[in-house]
Amino acid sequence: MRDLQERLGYQFQDQDLLEHALTHSSFANENKKLGIGDNERLEFLGDSILGQVTAEYLYRKTPEIPEGNMSKFRSELVCETALFEVAKKLDLGSHIRLGKGEESTGGRSRPSILSDAVEAVIAAIYLDGGYTPAKAFISEYVLTSEIDYSAPSGDWKTLLQEFVQKTPGKTIEYRQIAESGPDHNKRFTFNVIIDGDVCGEGTGRTKKEAEQLAARDAMDRLQA
């Protein structure tokens, strides 16, 4: 784990915490006799820490933006897609402990597994060293994502609606295509369909967040 800790920018006092953060439920279930716990509780804690640090960041960075728009920007910064990119930078996939089934079906590169692992690692850093190093990690890897804070209201569904309505008669539909994760950490995936064609896709912790991210994806594609 030495190379991973170098990339994290944090040296663990309790190495077991990092190992725990990288243990998927499939591995724990296949090794019940060993009494190995999975990282789901750490994900839960890490999600809360990530939300707090991100909220503080947006509060200080965007003093002119109202609360509703701050929520949308926070969703963009901490969505599954953004955390998946963080995991890839850290090469978390090569360190996660997976069960044989997940291993054989590509779990090591699955966005939901890797994004959850990022949250678990955040919690592990917090438990091992406190709030300061956890915040430093989030600032270094999560809060550096490119976000268009100048987008009118940050409401991508409204922006897409206005863009599409420039051509009369076009229709927009949001359709849920997937749902995954435990009750405390659900993931929803939506497509946005314009005149019968899939034009964008988004995955979020709530249905509203997934729809917003699908609309943003569609805007990026339509304006490319």
N, C-alpha and C positions, 0 to 999 in steps of 0.2 A: 504493500500500500504506500510505500515511500514516494513513488513517482506521482501517485494521485494526490497525496498531501501537498506536494510541491506545487501542483497545478491549483489546488484549492487555496493555497496561500495560508494554510493553517496546519500546525502540527498537533495532533491529538495526544493528550495525556492518557486518555483511556481509549486504546485502540479498538476495544470491543464495541464501543459506540459507533464508530465508523463502519465496522463490519455489520453491525445490526442495521444500520441505515441502508445498507446495500443488499439486504436479504429480502427477497420477494416471497410473497405468501406461498407460491408454488414450491419453493425450496423448503420452507418451514413445514409445509404439509407432508412432503415426502420424507422428512427426517424428524417426525414427531418423537421418536424414541430418544433423540438427542436433546429434546427440550429446547429447540431453537425457536426464538420468536421472530416474527416478520416485522417489516418496517412500517406497517399501516398506522400505528399510533404515533410514530415519529412524523409521518406525513401530515397527520392532523395538527400536530404542534407546529411543524414547519410552515404549514399553510397560514397559521395565525401570525407567526413572526413575520413572514413575508408580507402579509397584508398590512401589518402595522408599519413596517419600514417603508413600504411603498406609499402608504397614505401620507406619512410624514414628508417623504421626498416630494410628492405632488403638492402638498400644502405649501412647502417652502418655495418650490420652483415655479408654481403657477398661481400666484396670489390673486390674479384677476379672474380665474375660472371658477364658475359656480360648482357646488357639490355634485350635482348630477353628472356633469361632464368629467369631474375628477374620477367618479366611479367608472365611467367608460374607459378613461385612460388607464386606470389601474387594471381593469380587465385585460386590456391589450398587453400591458407589461408582464402580467403574471399568468397569461393563458397557457394552455398546454403547448401550443406551438412555440411560444417564446421560451418556455422552460426546456422543451426538447432541444432547442438550439444550444442552450446552456449546457445540457448534458452531453451533447456532441462535442462541444469545445473541450470539456473535461474528460472525454472518453470514458464516461461512466459505464457505458454498455459492456466494456471488457472487464469490469470489476463486479458487476451485479451477480449475486448468487441466485440462480434460477433452477427450477425443477426441470426434469428431463422433458416433460411435455412442452413447457414454455420455450425451452432451449431449441427444441426441434421445429417449432413453428415461428421462429424469428423473434422471440420475445426480447432478445438482447438489443434489438433496434426498434422496438415498438414505442411510439411516442408516449402512450399513457404510462408505461412502466418507467421509462426514463425520466419523464417529467415528475412523476411521483418520487423517484429516487432523489431528485434535486431537492424537493421539499424535505425529505427525510434527512438529507445531509445538512441542510440548514438547521434543523432541530438538533442534530447531533453536535454541531459546532456550538450551538447555544448552550446545550447541557454541559458540554465539556469546558467551554471557556467563557460563557456569558453572552450578553447582548452585543457588546462591542465587536467581537470578531464575527458574529453572525451578520451584523449590519454591514461590516466591511466586505464580507463575501457577497452579500446581496448587491451592494453598491457597485462592486467590481464586475459582476457577471450578469445581473438581472436589469439593473437600472440604466444600463448603457444601450438598451435596445432603441432603435430609431422609432420615435413616435411623432406624428404630425400634430403638435399641439395647436397649430393654427387652423385646423379643420373646423369649419363652422359648427359649433355646439358639440363636436365629437360624436354626433348621432349618425352613424353610417347608414342606418336604414332610411332615415329621412333624406340624406344626401343621395342615396341610390334611387329613391322614389322620385326625387326632383330631377335627377339625371335622366332616368328612363322616360319620364313624362314629357320630356322635350319632343319625343315622338309619340303623337296621340295613338291610343288604342293598345299600347303594350301592357302586358299584365305581369305582375310579380307575385311569386308564391314562395313561402318558406316551408320546407319539408324536413322533418326529423328522419335521419337515416340510421342513427345508431345511439345506443345508451350503454354505458359501461361503468364499472367501479362500484365500491361498497356504498351504503347509504350515506355515510358521512363525507364521501368524496366522489360524487357522481360526475360523469363526463357525458355531455350531450353533443352530438354532431348533426348539423343542419346543412342542407343545400339551399341555395336561393335559385329559383327557376324563373327565367324571363322568357315569356312566349314559348314555354315548353322546353327550353334549353337550360341545362345546368350551367350557371355562370359563376358560381362561387361556392365555397365550402368553409365552414368554421366549426371549431370544437371548443366548448367552454364548460364552466362549472354549473351554469344555469342555462335554461333554454334561451332566455333573453340575450345572454352573453354570446351564445353560439350563433344566434341570428345576427347579432351585430358584427361578429367576426366574419360571417359568411357574406354579409353586405359589403364589408370592407374589402374582402377578397375579390368580390365581383367588381367593385369600383377600380381596384388595381388592374384587373384584367381588361376592363372596358376602356380604361384610359391609357393603357400601355401603347 
